[in-house]
Amino acid sequence: MSSTPHDPFYSSPFGPFYRRHTPYMVQPEYRIYEMNKRLQSRTEDSDNLWWDAFATEFFEDDATLTLSFCLEDGPKRYTIGRTLIPRYFSTVFEGGVTDLYYILKHSKESYHNSSITVDCDQCAMVTQHGKPMFTKVCTEGRLILEFTFDDLMRIKTWHFTIRQYRELVPRSILAMHAQDPQVLDQLSKNITRMGLTNFTLNYLRLCVILEPMQELMSRHKTYNLSPRDCLKTCLFQKWQRMVAPPEPTRQPTTKRRKRKNSTSSTSNSSAGNTTNSAGSKKKSAATNLSLSSQVPGLGAIPNCSLNPGRDGGDLCHSTAVTPAGQFKEKH
């Protein structure tokens, strides 16, 4: 005889109180936790396909990544598109980083119709460097994320503004080289610039050139054209979009429903219309005669037919009245 489970919240599927758990949306901060776990599972053999799968899992197809910081020569702001995001994360590890993760503290969430915005003013990007020396770098700043409000909950916009950074060297390494001034001088120098390696900074500078060339490269890959022909076609299409006026929006025509009258009213209206048309014809003929009689000399009454002439145009002739009272037709 099977014993009943001791869990007080257990409900048997055959009991009257059984019901499924309602699905819930994953919290945005948990997605950052999942991204950190995915970055930790990276190996030295991770190729471009692995990074593409990583970007597809956590970033939308039209996602953008923006980094803002200040260097010695002034403030910098770099924005890259979805196709360049995988390469950005891979350059972080190519610069000597062995571990990368993000820490969010006191973040604020705001829900919209189709997106969720996470604003974290105390975000830390922690990188562990193995070369040129063992160093832990904490890059602090403000991180603003926009997630799509769906089951996948992928990142649509990523904006990280770097305020400050710290490079931490273990005391054990300093104690080992306490008697070597050259090593101490080397340890005192920074290995990053605003928490970013030279590999990453060079890639961001290169993205300024690569980002506008995405259309040219995709066209070259699709149609196998030369670079000059790709540039010509792209410029021609942009010129067409600038010159061509926007198409006017057509308003939908609303059809009015006609009322159906009885047969007696229809016959009465048709009879009234025939009498009105006959009266109007008499009035128009009288006005034509009065106008022609007022003009001395010749008076012309145009009479155009819809039958085409020899040259394909409409045949139009007029009847002229001479002073002697004779009629003469003019073609």
C-alpha angles and dihedrals in degrees: 000000000000118000121228116250117261095224106114091207094052115114121189115236088229094051127097094247098054118124136154123257112257113243114251132201118252114247115250092236089055089059089058088051090052090049090053090051090050091051090050090054090060116117134197089258094058107128134190092282090059092051092047090053089049092052092045091053097051107022133060122240091253096038124142130204120205129188122190124186142136124248132183092275096049142284119328132201123184125183122186131183133234096274092057098044097085091053091050093059092044092054089057090063094039089062093066100278116142099179134027130180140150128231120202120197127185095352122179123221127204123186123215134176097276105004145046120220121207117195115189116178093182104052122150126197107201120197127181114211123203097180146081079008138341104275136154114215121197113195112191128194146108121303122196116187131182117201128190112247099235141092095284095046096197126176116265101176129018119190119175118180111193116213104169143344138204130206114208122199120190117249091230091066091049091050091051093055099034092119096047111080094186093058091045090052090051092048091052092060121090118248095198138043112229088341094304126111124234090251091059095044093050090049092051090051089050091050089063086067098034098050097067090043095060091096092050093049094047091049091049091050094047103041100023093231128158117261091251092052091047090053092048094051093046092050091046092052092048090049090052091051091051096046101037111088117232115265113255115247112246116225115224112251115234116215116218118219115236120222118241113226127198122270093256093055090046092053091046092050092047091050091049090049092053092051092047092049091049091050092048091051091053091049093049091049091050092050092049092051092047093050094049092047092053094057113078117224116010125013121191126204109194116223113182123183126202093226110114119241129221095283093050095256128114116280109235125179133170133209115230125202115214122210089252089062096253123135122230126183121222122196 
